[in-house]
Amino acid sequence: MKFTATTKKLLVCLVAFSMLTMFLGTALAADPQFTMRLAQVHPVDSDYDLRALSFAKKVFEGTDGRIKIDVFSGGVLGDWTEVFEMVQRGSIEMSMAQANANFDAQLNLAYYFPYIVTN
């Protein structure tokens, strides 16, 4: 069988493509690693901060290190409203915040639940 110049080029391209596909397949088969951000406005070393750090540690251990959560405490990323907006935009993945009545007045009802029932 005679190989022409275009046949040789085509054969080289096919071999290169198959090798690329083979190596790319092994890279995609590896366990993915994610780093997520958790923001909260409570002070460092408060109960909320300790719970957030504990949660991050349990997620890291439970996923064998595939998911890591960076905790930003003390309002480093902003106040309640800014953090809520960042979660909505997808700038950060998680927050430890209560329902924010600035965005929906019906959420303000949660603050009055303890006073709804009288003796």
C-alpha positions in Angstrom: 0.0 0.0 0.0 1.4 3.4 -1.0 1.1 6.2 1.5 0.7 9.7 0.0 1.7 12.8 1.9 -1.9 13.6 2.9 -2.4 10.0 4.1 0.7 10.2 6.3 -0.5 13.5 7.7 -3.9 12.1 8.4 -2.4 9.0 10.1 -0.1 11.2 12.3 -3.1 13.3 13.3 -5.2 10.3 14.2 -2.4 8.8 16.3 -1.9 12.1 18.1 -5.6 12.5 18.7 -5.9 8.9 20.1 -3.0 9.5 22.4 -4.4 12.8 23.6 -7.8 11.1 24.2 -6.1 8.3 26.2 -4.1 10.7 28.4 -7.0 13.1 28.9 -9.2 10.2 30.0 -6.9 9.3 32.9 -6.7 12.9 34.0 -10.5 13.2 34.1 -10.8 10.0 36.0 -9.0 11.4 39.1 -11.0 12.5 42.1 -12.1 16.1 41.7 -11.1 18.5 44.4 -13.3 21.5 45.4 -12.6 24.4 47.6 -15.7 26.1 48.9 -16.0 29.4 50.8 -18.2 29.7 53.9 -18.8 33.2 55.2 -20.3 34.3 58.5 -20.4 37.6 60.4 -20.0 36.3 63.9 -16.7 37.0 65.7 -13.7 34.7 65.6 -13.8 32.0 68.4 -17.6 32.5 68.9 -19.9 29.4 69.0 -20.9 30.0 65.4 -17.2 30.2 64.3 -16.4 27.0 66.2 -19.3 25.2 64.6 -18.3 26.4 61.1 -14.8 25.2 61.6 -16.1 21.9 63.0 -18.4 21.5 59.9 -15.5 22.3 57.6 -13.3 19.7 59.3 -16.0 17.0 59.1 -16.6 17.7 55.4 -12.9 17.4 54.7 -12.6 14.2 56.6 -15.8 12.7 55.3 -14.9 13.3 51.7 -11.2 12.1 52.1 -10.0 15.6 51.3 -11.9 16.1 48.1 -13.9 19.0 49.4 -12.2 21.7 51.5 -14.2 24.5 53.1 -12.5 27.8 53.8 -14.2 29.6 56.7 -14.3 33.4 56.7 -15.4 34.7 60.1 -15.9 38.0 61.7 -17.6 39.6 58.7 -14.4 39.6 56.6 -16.3 39.2 53.4 -19.0 41.7 54.4 -22.1 42.2 56.6 -25.3 40.1 56.5 -26.7 41.8 53.4 -23.4 41.6 51.4 -22.9 38.0 52.3 -26.5 37.2 51.3 -26.0 38.9 47.9 -22.7 37.1 47.3 -24.4 33.7 47.9 -27.2 34.8 45.4 -24.6 35.8 42.8 -22.5 32.6 43.4 -19.4 34.5 44.5 -19.3 32.4 47.6 -20.9 28.9 48.1 -22.2 29.0 51.6 -23.0 31.3 54.5 -24.1 30.9 58.1 -26.8 33.6 58.2 -30.4 33.9 59.2 -33.2 34.6 56.8 -32.7 38.2 55.6 -35.8 40.3 55.8 -34.1 43.0 53.7 -34.9 40.9 50.6 -38.4 39.6 51.6 -40.5 41.2 54.3 -42.2 37.8 54.9 -39.0 36.5 56.3 -39.3 39.0 59.1 -42.1 36.9 60.6 -39.6 34.4 61.9 -38.4 36.9 64.5 -41.9 37.2 66.0 -42.7 33.4 66.3 -41.8 33.4 70.1 -44.4 36.1 70.7 -47.3 34.6 68.7 -48.5 32.3 71.4 -49.6 33.6 74.7 -50.2 31.7 77.9 
